[in-house]
Amino acid sequence: MDRQKMLMIFVGAWVSAALLTWLVYAKAASPRTEKLLDVIAASRDMPAGTRLKKTDLKKIKIAEKDLPRMAITEEAAALDQILLHPINSNETFAKNKFASMGGAEGISATIESGKRAVSVPVTDATGAGGLIQPRSHVDVMFTRTGSMREALTTTILQDVIVLSIGRLTEAGQAMDTKVSRPLTQAATLLVTPEEAKKLELAKNQGKISLALRNPLDRSVAENSEAATAESIDPEMFAGAAKNARRLNMPNIRNNGVWNEITGGAPPVKPKEEKKEPPKPRAVVDVYRGDKHVQEIFQ
């Protein structure tokens, strides 16, 4: 074989080997670029029942192939959610880690420590015309029924948060259109244990109504005096009192008169103390024959 051809074959083989070696090295040494995605993760360790705030969230990058199932990629999807299970710092959030607001576990997780959830029946007439929604702030009023003299209304609780209206736990939550809206619904209120006892007693002894208030208004009214029929129209009651006096009507506010009308026990009269006559200063016995006379000198 010609010497020149052999040289050309040798050079070509050398170049091919060098090129192949470079390709293998470049493929092994060059970093592998993978697509990374932003995922919402926990910024700290949090127990179950925590309501997530913006400071509890942070974004981390994770390879697309390592993305967990049902992972949360948007911050808005995690805000105000309730954790169903504890979570560690830097752990990614998933939809199945949040409590369902429509379920029992979600509702109980929203109750603050030291508070209780108590329900009271309300209608459009006693619930601000149906304008009260979950998370609204209300005052609770109690009305004791009876005669005009016995009836009264007073505010027993102020600035109470509404947890739910019926089964609705979020403002603007859509109702099932196939189910008609009931005339009477249960408004569940967040109260302290002492307020819960007061509310339960009032619910069973009279009527409960709710007054809607501005959520930014945190003031508490100091005047706790109950409203009575006399406070509605004082002139009417003043005129009725005058008529009663003019017609010589009995004063039923007097216990003795009331017992006499109703056949009750007669009033007990105080015992009068008997006064002893003053003792004489001097007594002289005078005898005239068979007659005996006493002369008293003062």
Secondary structure, DSSP 8 states (H G I E B T S, - for coil): --HHHHHHHHHHHHHHHHHHHHHHHHHHHS-----EEEEEEESS-B-TT-B--GGGEEEEEEEGGG--TTB---GGGTTT-BBSS-B-TT-B-BGGGB--TTSHHHHHHHS-TT-EEEEEEE-TTTTGGGT--TT-EEEEEEEE-SSTTT-EEEEEEEEEEEEEETTB-STT----TTS---SSEEEEEEE-HHHHHHHHHHHHHSEEEEEEE-TT-----S----EEHHHH-HHHHHHHHHHHHHTT---TTSHHHHHHHHT-----------------SEEEEEEETTEEEEEEE-
